[in-house]
Amino acid sequence: MSTAFVFPGQGAQTIGMGRDLAEAYPAAKAVFDEVDDALGEKLSALIWDGDIETLTLTENAQPALMATSMAAMRALEAEGIDVTRASFVAGHSLGEYSALCAAGVFTLADTARLLRTRGRAMQSAVPVGQGAMAAILGLSADDVTALAAEAAGDDICQLANENDPTQNVISGSKAAVERAIDMAKGKGAKRALPLPVSAPFHCALMQPAADEMARALADVTLADPTVPLVANVLAASVSTADPIAQLLVDQVTGRVRWRSSVEWMVEQGVTEFWEIGAGKALSGMIRRIHKDAVLRNVGVAADVKAAVEA
């Protein structure tokens, strides 16, 4: 049975995530301590005892979700399950950084700093209120691509995330996204829902953030991954460090090809997916992509024990 370790993206954050891992495993607690040191602030205090509005700010949510994923990973390692148990690692958007950290490409401290930079850059790339995102339910990725192109006009509107066969996400200028929402029902969509996000991620409007990440990544040392990474923008694996920085830059403005990534892993023989970190959003998507997949969530201490027993 071939296994993939997958790491969640933004939206999975909750107050208190990772606390019981830190209480049960010193190695997990050390993750939060190291992230706090790397950022020069007590992000752990915000994660465990703060308010959800502040945690949800992109610059906080991104390193916080990575820290929680890595705490779960370190707890698994303490029980004798390391990343080489997986044939591949993958992550959804910011989760790709968690996957790269788990695979040893980045140090934990560098990953935290990169995600703080990424979060701030993505938030500031477009003035508040000028961009938007929407989930389109019940249309194929090709149909949503065509819908976005038709709605764009002189503005920007793109397919940003292909999440699963029933859900795709568009991103772009607020007016263009609103036009796409209005047009979607007529194109056969079951629903078209504006998303409560603070910026239009994964579209051309994010180019200033992509430029910022190119500069940040140029200052960081990358190692070859200990397990191949299935990259968001490729929906295929890379096994050396050489292309990774450019793939991460491309990811800022490019499409998160999650459905295609899962389908590719299944084609390579993956039958079991472990979601490492907060929430179960990826498990839901994977179930809709491949109904026979074996799914395991590792987000709290009891999940770690269950994984060991299994």
KEKE-3310 file (N, C-alpha, C; in steps of 0.2 Angstrom, whole numbers, plus 5000, padded with zeros to 4 digits):
npx = (5004:5004:5008:5003:5008:4999:4996:4987:4979:4976:4962:4959:4962:4961:4957:4967:4972:4984:4988:4986:4995:5007:5007:5007:5019:5035:5043:5034:5030:5042:5043:5033:5040:5051:5046:5041:5053:5059:5051:5051:5041:5027:5019:5013:5005:4995:4989:4984:4977:4972:4962:4951:4949:4961:4970:4966:4971:4981:4995:4997:4990:4996:5010:5006:4997:5007:5016:5007:5005:5018:5021:5012:5019:5031:5027:5023:5035:5041:5035:5040:5037:5042:5044:5048:5040:5030:5027:5026:5025:5013:5005:4992:4992:4998:5001:5010:5022:5023:5024:5036:5045:5043:5049:5062:5067:5067:5073:5064:5064:5067:5056:5045:5048:5048:5034:5028:5033:5027:5013:5011:5015:5006:4994:4996:4997:4986:4975:4963:4947:4947:4949:4943:4937:4929:4919:4914:4902:4899:4903:4914:4933:4937:4926:4924:4936:4933:4921:4927:4936:4927:4920:4929:4932:4939:4946:4954:4951:4952:4954:4958:4959:4958:4949:4942:4931:4919:4920:4927:4938:4938:4947:4951:4949:4937:4925:4925:4924:4912:4904:4906:4900:4887:4884:4886:4876:4868:4877:4876:4880:4879:4880:4886:4898:4903:4919:4925:4938:4953:4960:4964:4969:4981:4981:4984:4984:4992:5005:5015:5017:5022:5034:5040:5042:5051:5062:5064:5065:5077:5086:5087:5093:5090:5087:5088:5073:5068:5058:5049:5041:5024:5020:5010:5008:5012:5006:5013:5028:5043:5060:5072:5081:5082:5071:5062:5061:5057:5045:5038:5037:5030:5018:5011:5004:4999:4988:4982:4983:4975:4965:4970:4983:4980:4974:4985:4994:4987:4987:5001:5000:4997:4987:4983:4980:4987:4982:4990:4990:4979:4962:4951:4949:4956:4955:4941:4940:4949:4942:4931:4937:4943:4935:4939:4950:4960:4959:4967:4968:4979:4980:4978:4984:4978:4976:4988:4992:4983:4987:4999:4995:4988)
npy = (4994:5010:5026:5044:5059:5073:5090:5103:5119:5137:5142:5131:5134:5135:5141:5135:5124:5111:5112:5101:5092:5098:5097:5084:5079:5082:5085:5091:5102:5109:5113:5123:5132:5135:5141:5152:5159:5160:5170:5180:5183:5178:5168:5156:5159:5166:5156:5147:5154:5166:5177:5172:5181:5188:5177:5172:5182:5183:5183:5178:5166:5158:5154:5148:5137:5129:5127:5119:5108:5103:5101:5090:5081:5080:5073:5061:5056:5055:5044:5034:5035:5042:5054:5047:5036:5039:5039:5050:5068:5082:5097:5109:5124:5135:5124:5117:5122:5117:5103:5103:5107:5096:5087:5090:5100:5114:5122:5122:5135:5143:5140:5146:5159:5162:5160:5170:5181:5178:5178:5191:5198:5193:5198:5212:5214:5217:5231:5231:5226:5227:5215:5198:5181:5166:5151:5139:5128:5112:5113:5108:5109:5114:5120:5130:5137:5143:5150:5160:5166:5172:5180:5189:5200:5216:5215:5205:5187:5171:5153:5148:5137:5120:5110:5098:5086:5092:5105:5121:5135:5152:5167:5185:5201:5211:5215:5207:5194:5195:5196:5183:5175:5179:5174:5161:5151:5151:5144:5131:5129:5122:5130:5146:5154:5168:5170:5172:5179:5189:5193:5191:5177:5167:5171:5182:5195:5194:5196:5205:5200:5187:5192:5197:5185:5178:5185:5183:5169:5167:5170:5159:5143:5128:5111:5094:5085:5073:5065:5063:5078:5082:5094:5109:5117:5109:5096:5085:5075:5082:5079:5084:5099:5109:5114:5119:5132:5141:5135:5138:5151:5153:5147:5157:5165:5156:5141:5131:5115:5104:5093:5087:5084:5074:5064:5061:5055:5044:5037:5034:5024:5027:5023:5027:5041:5052:5066:5078:5088:5103:5101:5093:5096:5093:5079:5077:5083:5073:5062:5064:5065:5052:5039:5027:5029:5027:5035:5045:5055:5066:5076:5078:5073:5060:5055:5053:5042:5033:5031:5025:5013:5007)
npz = (5000:4995:5001:5003:5011:5015:5016:5024:5018:5019:5029:5037:5049:5067:5084:5096:5090:5088:5102:5110:5105:5108:5121:5123:5117:5118:5107:5098:5105:5104:5091:5090:5099:5091:5080:5085:5090:5077:5071:5080:5089:5100:5092:5095:5106:5101:5093:5102:5112:5107:5096:5084:5072:5072:5070:5058:5049:5035:5036:5048:5049:5039:5043:5055:5053:5046:5057:5065:5057:5056:5070:5071:5063:5069:5081:5076:5071:5084:5088:5079:5066:5051:5038:5027:5027:5018:5000:4993:4996:4998:4997:4999:4992:5003:5011:5003:5007:5020:5017:5010:5021:5029:5021:5022:5014:5017:5032:5048:5054:5043:5035:5042:5042:5028:5025:5033:5026:5014:5017:5021:5009:5000:5005:5004:4990:4983:4984:4998:4994:4981:4975:4973:4977:4972:4974:4963:4960:4954:4940:4928:4928:4916:4911:4920:4918:4906:4909:4918:4909:4900:4909:4912:4904:4902:4914:4927:4928:4934:4934:4949:4959:4957:4965:4968:4959:4960:4964:4960:4961:4958:4954:4955:4949:4958:4951:4940:4945:4952:4940:4935:4945:4943:4930:4932:4935:4923:4916:4920:4933:4950:4961:4965:4975:4984:4992:5009:5009:5010:5000:4982:4979:4970:4956:4942:4948:4959:4956:4961:4974:4970:4965:4976:4983:4975:4978:4992:4992:4985:4995:5003:5008:4999:5001:4993:4992:5004:5001:4986:4980:4976:4966:4966:4955:4944:4946:4947:4951:4959:4962:4966:4972:4963:4954:4963:4970:4959:4956:4967:4967:4955:4959:4967:4958:4950:4946:4959:4957:4963:4962:4950:4955:4965:4957:4949:4959:4963:4951:4951:4960:4973:4987:5000:5010:5021:5030:5037:5050:5054:5054:5041:5028:5016:5016:5013:5000:4993:4995:4987:4975:4973:4977:4983:4991:5005:5020:5032:5046:5054:5067:5080:5096:5099:5086:5082:5090:5086:5073:5074:5080:5070)
capx = (5000:5008:5005:5005:5007:4997:4996:4982:4981:4973:4955:4959:4965:4956:4960:4969:4975:4991:4990:4987:5001:5012:5006:5009:5025:5040:5046:5029:5031:5048:5041:5030:5045:5056:5043:5041:5059:5061:5047:5052:5035:5024:5013:5009:5000:4989:4986:4981:4973:4971:4955:4951:4950:4969:4974:4965:4975:4985:5002:4997:4987:5000:5015:5002:4995:5013:5018:5003:5007:5025:5020:5010:5024:5036:5024:5023:5042:5043:5032:5043:5034:5044:5041:5050:5034:5026:5030:5025:5022:5010:5001:4987:4994:5003:5003:5016:5028:5023:5026:5043:5048:5043:5053:5069:5070:5068:5073:5058:5064:5066:5049:5041:5050:5045:5027:5026:5034:5022:5007:5011:5016:4999:4989:4997:4998:4980:4971:4957:4941:4948:4949:4938:4937:4922:4918:4909:4900:4895:4905:4921:4938:4937:4920:4925:4941:4929:4917:4931:4938:4921:4918:4935:4932:4946:4948:4957:4947:4955:4953:4963:4960:4954:4949:4939:4927:4913:4922:4933:4938:4940:4950:4953:4946:4930:4919:4925:4922:4905:4901:4906:4895:4880:4884:4888:4870:4866:4881:4875:4883:4874:4880:4892:4898:4909:4923:4927:4945:4955:4964:4962:4975:4982:4979:4989:4985:4997:5012:5019:5019:5027:5041:5043:5044:5057:5068:5065:5068:5084:5091:5086:5096:5086:5090:5084:5068:5069:5052:5047:5035:5020:5020:5004:5007:5014:5002:5018:5033:5050:5064:5078:5079:5083:5066:5057:5060:5053:5038:5034:5036:5024:5012:5008:5000:4996:4983:4983:4980:4974:4962:4975:4989:4978:4974:4992:4997:4983:4990:5007:4999:4995:4980:4982:4982:4987:4982:4995:4989:4973:4956:4950:4947:4959:4952:4935:4942:4952:4936:4927:4942:4945:4931:4941:4956:4960:4961:4969:4969:4984:4979:4978:4988:4974:4977:4995:4992:4979:4991:5004:4992:4986)
capy = (5000:5016:5032:5051:5063:5079:5096:5108:5126:5142:5140:5126:5137:5136:5143:5129:5119:5109:5113:5095:5089:5101:5095:5076:5077:5088:5087:5095:5109:5112:5116:5130:5137:5137:5146:5159:5162:5163:5176:5185:5184:5172:5166:5150:5162:5168:5150:5143:5158:5172:5177:5169:5186:5189:5171:5171:5186:5179:5183:5174:5159:5153:5151:5145:5131:5126:5125:5114:5102:5101:5098:5083:5077:5078:5069:5055:5054:5052:5037:5030:5036:5048:5056:5042:5031:5041:5039:5057:5073:5087:5102:5114:5131:5136:5117:5115:5124:5112:5097:5104:5107:5089:5083:5093:5105:5120:5121:5125:5142:5147:5140:5150:5166:5162:5160:5176:5185:5176:5180:5199:5200:5191:5202:5219:5214:5220:5235:5228:5228:5227:5208:5193:5174:5163:5144:5137:5121:5108:5113:5105:5114:5117:5125:5136:5141:5146:5155:5165:5170:5176:5186:5194:5207:5220:5214:5198:5182:5165:5148:5148:5131:5115:5107:5091:5086:5096:5112:5125:5142:5158:5173:5190:5208:5210:5216:5201:5188:5196:5194:5176:5173:5180:5170:5154:5147:5150:5139:5125:5128:5121:5136:5151:5157:5172:5167:5177:5180:5196:5195:5187:5173:5162:5174:5187:5201:5192:5196:5209:5195:5183:5195:5197:5178:5176:5188:5179:5162:5168:5170:5153:5137:5122:5104:5089:5082:5066:5061:5068:5083:5083:5102:5112:5120:5104:5090:5079:5076:5084:5075:5088:5106:5114:5118:5121:5139:5144:5132:5141:5158:5152:5145:5163:5168:5150:5137:5125:5109:5099:5087:5084:5081:5068:5059:5059:5051:5038:5034:5031:5018:5029:5021:5029:5048:5055:5073:5080:5095:5105:5100:5088:5098:5089:5072:5078:5083:5067:5057:5066:5064:5045:5037:5021:5031:5026:5042:5046:5062:5067:5083:5079:5067:5054:5053:5050:5035:5028:5030:5020:5006:5005)
capz = (5000:4994:5005:5002:5016:5012:5021:5023:5017:5023:5030:5042:5056:5073:5090:5100:5086:5090:5109:5114:5102:5111:5128:5124:5114:5118:5100:5095:5108:5101:5084:5091:5101:5086:5075:5089:5089:5071:5070:5085:5093:5102:5088:5099:5111:5097:5090:5107:5116:5104:5093:5077:5067:5071:5068:5051:5045:5031:5038:5054:5047:5035:5048:5061:5050:5045:5063:5067:5053:5058:5076:5070:5060:5074:5085:5072:5071:5090:5088:5075:5059:5049:5032:5022:5027:5012:4993:4990:5000:4994:5001:4996:4992:5009:5013:5000:5011:5025:5014:5009:5027:5031:5017:5023:5009:5021:5039:5051:5054:5036:5032:5046:5039:5021:5026:5036:5020:5009:5019:5020:5002:4996:5008:5001:4983:4980:4989:5000:4991:4973:4972:4976:4975:4972:4973:4958:4962:4949:4934:4927:4928:4909:4910:4925:4915:4900:4912:4920:4903:4897:4913:4914:4900:4902:4920:4927:4932:4932:4938:4954:4963:4955:4972:4967:4953:4961:4967:4958:4964:4953:4958:4951:4950:4961:4946:4935:4949:4952:4934:4934:4949:4940:4924:4933:4935:4917:4913:4923:4940:4955:4966:4965:4981:4985:4997:5013:5009:5011:4994:4976:4978:4964:4950:4940:4952:4964:4953:4966:4979:4967:4964:4983:4985:4972:4982:4998:4991:4983:5001:5007:5005:4998:5000:4989:4996:5006:4998:4981:4981:4970:4966:4965:4948:4940:4947:4945:4956:4958:4967:4967:4974:4958:4952:4968:4971:4954:4956:4973:4964:4950:4963:4969:4953:4946:4948:4963:4953:4968:4959:4946:4959:4968:4952:4947:4964:4962:4945:4953:4965:4980:4989:5006:5011:5028:5031:5043:5052:5056:5049:5037:5021:5010:5016:5010:4993:4991:4995:4981:4969:4973:4982:4986:4994:5012:5022:5039:5048:5060:5069:5087:5099:5098:5079:5082:5093:5081:5067:5077:5081:5063)
cpx = (5004:5004:5008:5004:5005:4995:4992:4984:4976:4965:4954:4960:4959:4960:4961:4972:4983:4993:4991:4993:5007:5013:5008:5016:5030:5043:5041:5029:5037:5047:5038:5035:5050:5053:5042:5047:5061:5057:5048:5046:5032:5018:5010:5004:4994:4986:4982:4976:4971:4963:4956:4952:4958:4972:4972:4968:4980:4992:5003:4995:4992:5006:5012:5000:5001:5015:5014:5004:5013:5025:5017:5015:5029:5033:5024:5030:5044:5040:5035:5041:5037:5042:5043:5044:5030:5030:5030:5023:5019:5006:4997:4989:4999:5005:5009:5022:5029:5026:5034:5047:5048:5048:5061:5071:5071:5069:5066:5058:5063:5059:5044:5042:5047:5038:5025:5027:5028:5015:5006:5011:5009:4994:4990:4997:4992:4976:4965:4951:4941:4948:4944:4940:4930:4923:4913:4908:4897:4897:4912:4926:4938:4932:4921:4931:4937:4925:4921:4934:4933:4919:4923:4934:4939:4949:4952:4952:4950:4953:4959:4965:4956:4954:4947:4934:4921:4914:4928:4932:4941:4943:4951:4950:4939:4925:4919:4922:4914:4901:4900:4901:4888:4879:4884:4881:4868:4871:4881:4878:4877:4874:4886:4892:4904:4912:4925:4934:4947:4959:4962:4968:4975:4979:4984:4989:4990:5004:5017:5021:5023:5034:5044:5045:5050:5063:5069:5068:5075:5089:5091:5090:5090:5090:5086:5079:5069:5064:5050:5041:5031:5018:5013:5003:5009:5009:5007:5023:5039:5054:5071:5076:5079:5077:5061:5056:5056:5046:5034:5033:5030:5018:5008:5003:4996:4991:4985:4979:4979:4971:4967:4981:4986:4977:4980:4995:4993:4986:4997:5007:4998:4988:4978:4984:4982:4987:4985:4993:4981:4967:4956:4947:4949:4956:4945:4936:4944:4946:4932:4931:4942:4941:4934:4948:4955:4963:4962:4971:4974:4984:4980:4982:4984:4975:4983:4995:4988:4983:4996:5001:4990:4992)
cpy = (5006:5022:5039:5054:5070:5084:5101:5115:5130:5140:5135:5128:5137:5138:5136:5124:5118:5109:5106:5091:5091:5098:5087:5075:5083:5090:5092:5102:5112:5115:5123:5135:5139:5142:5152:5162:5164:5169:5181:5187:5178:5170:5160:5153:5164:5162:5147:5148:5165:5172:5175:5174:5187:5183:5170:5176:5182:5178:5179:5166:5155:5150:5146:5138:5126:5123:5119:5107:5099:5098:5091:5078:5075:5073:5062:5052:5052:5045:5032:5030:5042:5049:5051:5036:5033:5040:5046:5062:5078:5091:5107:5121:5132:5129:5115:5117:5119:5105:5098:5104:5100:5085:5085:5098:5112:5118:5124:5132:5146:5146:5145:5158:5167:5163:5167:5181:5184:5179:5188:5201:5199:5196:5210:5219:5218:5224:5231:5231:5227:5220:5204:5186:5171:5155:5143:5130:5118:5109:5110:5111:5118:5122:5131:5140:5146:5152:5161:5169:5175:5182:5191:5201:5210:5219:5207:5193:5176:5160:5147:5141:5126:5110:5099:5092:5091:5104:5115:5132:5147:5163:5179:5197:5207:5210:5210:5195:5189:5194:5187:5173:5173:5176:5163:5149:5146:5145:5132:5124:5127:5127:5140:5155:5162:5170:5173:5177:5187:5198:5190:5182:5169:5165:5180:5193:5200:5193:5200:5204:5189:5185:5195:5190:5176:5179:5184:5172:5162:5168:5164:5147:5131:5116:5100:5086:5075:5062:5066:5072:5083:5091:5104:5114:5115:5098:5084:5080:5079:5080:5078:5095:5110:5118:5121:5128:5142:5141:5136:5148:5158:5150:5151:5165:5162:5146:5132:5119:5103:5092:5083:5080:5074:5062:5057:5054:5044:5034:5031:5025:5020:5027:5024:5037:5050:5062:5075:5087:5097:5103:5094:5090:5094:5082:5072:5079:5077:5062:5058:5065:5056:5042:5031:5023:5029:5032:5041:5053:5062:5074:5084:5073:5061:5051:5050:5043:5030:5026:5024:5013:5003:5002)
cpz = (5000:4998:5003:5009:5013:5018:5019:5021:5021:5023:5035:5049:5061:5079:5094:5096:5088:5097:5112:5111:5106:5119:5129:5121:5114:5111:5096:5098:5105:5095:5085:5094:5096:5081:5079:5089:5083:5069:5075:5089:5095:5098:5091:5103:5107:5094:5096:5111:5113:5101:5086:5072:5066:5068:5060:5047:5041:5033:5045:5052:5044:5039:5053:5059:5049:5052:5066:5064:5055:5065:5076:5067:5065:5079:5082:5072:5078:5092:5083:5068:5056:5041:5026:5022:5020:5006:4991:4996:4995:4999:4997:4997:4998:5011:5009:5004:5017:5023:5013:5015:5030:5028:5017:5018:5012:5028:5042:5051:5048:5033:5036:5043:5032:5021:5028:5030:5015:5011:5019:5013:4998:4999:5005:4994:4980:4985:4991:4996:4983:4970:4976:4973:4976:4971:4968:4959:4956:4942:4934:4927:4921:4908:4914:4921:4909:4903:4914:4914:4900:4902:4914:4910:4900:4909:4920:4931:4929:4937:4943:4958:4959:4961:4971:4961:4954:4963:4963:4960:4958:4957:4953:4953:4953:4956:4942:4939:4950:4946:4933:4939:4946:4934:4926:4932:4928:4913:4915:4930:4945:4960:4964:4971:4982:4992:5002:5014:5008:5004:4988:4975:4972:4957:4948:4944:4958:4962:4958:4972:4976:4966:4971:4985:4981:4975:4988:4997:4989:4989:5005:5004:5005:4998:4996:4994:4998:5003:4992:4983:4975:4970:4963:4957:4942:4940:4945:4950:4954:4964:4969:4969:4969:4956:4957:4969:4966:4954:4962:4971:4959:4953:4965:4964:4949:4950:4953:4960:4958:4966:4955:4950:4962:4963:4950:4952:4964:4956:4946:4958:4972:4982:4996:5007:5018:5027:5037:5044:5054:5051:5045:5030:5016:5010:5012:5002:4990:4990:4988:4974:4968:4978:4986:4990:5002:5015:5030:5041:5054:5062:5076:5090:5098:5091:5079:5084:5089:5075:5068:5077:5075:5059)
residu = (MET:SER:THR:ALA:PHE:VAL:PHE:PRO:GLY:GLN:GLY:ALA:GLN:THR:ILE:GLY:MET:GLY:ARG:ASP:LEU:ALA:GLU:ALA:TYR:PRO:ALA:ALA:LYS:ALA:VAL:PHE:ASP:GLU:VAL:ASP:ASP:ALA:LEU:GLY:GLU:LYS:LEU:SER:ALA:LEU:ILE:TRP:ASP:GLY:ASP:ILE:GLU:THR:LEU:THR:LEU:THR:GLU:ASN:ALA:GLN:PRO:ALA:LEU:MET:ALA:THR:SER:MET:ALA:ALA:MET:ARG:ALA:LEU:GLU:ALA:GLU:GLY:ILE:ASP:VAL:THR:ARG:ALA:SER:PHE:VAL:ALA:GLY:HIS:SER:LEU:GLY:GLU:TYR:SER:ALA:LEU:CYS:ALA:ALA:GLY:VAL:PHE:THR:LEU:ALA:ASP:THR:ALA:ARG:LEU:LEU:ARG:THR:ARG:GLY:ARG:ALA:MET:GLN:SER:ALA:VAL:PRO:VAL:GLY:GLN:GLY:ALA:MET:ALA:ALA:ILE:LEU:GLY:LEU:SER:ALA:ASP:ASP:VAL:THR:ALA:LEU:ALA:ALA:GLU:ALA:ALA:GLY:ASP:ASP:ILE:CYS:GLN:LEU:ALA:ASN:GLU:ASN:ASP:PRO:THR:GLN:ASN:VAL:ILE:SER:GLY:SER:LYS:ALA:ALA:VAL:GLU:ARG:ALA:ILE:ASP:MET:ALA:LYS:GLY:LYS:GLY:ALA:LYS:ARG:ALA:LEU:PRO:LEU:PRO:VAL:SER:ALA:PRO:PHE:HIS:CYS:ALA:LEU:MET:GLN:PRO:ALA:ALA:ASP:GLU:MET:ALA:ARG:ALA:LEU:ALA:ASP:VAL:THR:LEU:ALA:ASP:PRO:THR:VAL:PRO:LEU:VAL:ALA:ASN:VAL:LEU:ALA:ALA:SER:VAL:SER:THR:ALA:ASP:PRO:ILE:ALA:GLN:LEU:LEU:VAL:ASP:GLN:VAL:THR:GLY:ARG:VAL:ARG:TRP:ARG:SER:SER:VAL:GLU:TRP:MET:VAL:GLU:GLN:GLY:VAL:THR:GLU:PHE:TRP:GLU:ILE:GLY:ALA:GLY:LYS:ALA:LEU:SER:GLY:MET:ILE:ARG:ARG:ILE:HIS:LYS:ASP:ALA:VAL:LEU:ARG:ASN:VAL:GLY:VAL:ALA:ALA:ASP:VAL:LYS:ALA:ALA:VAL:GLU:ALA)
# end
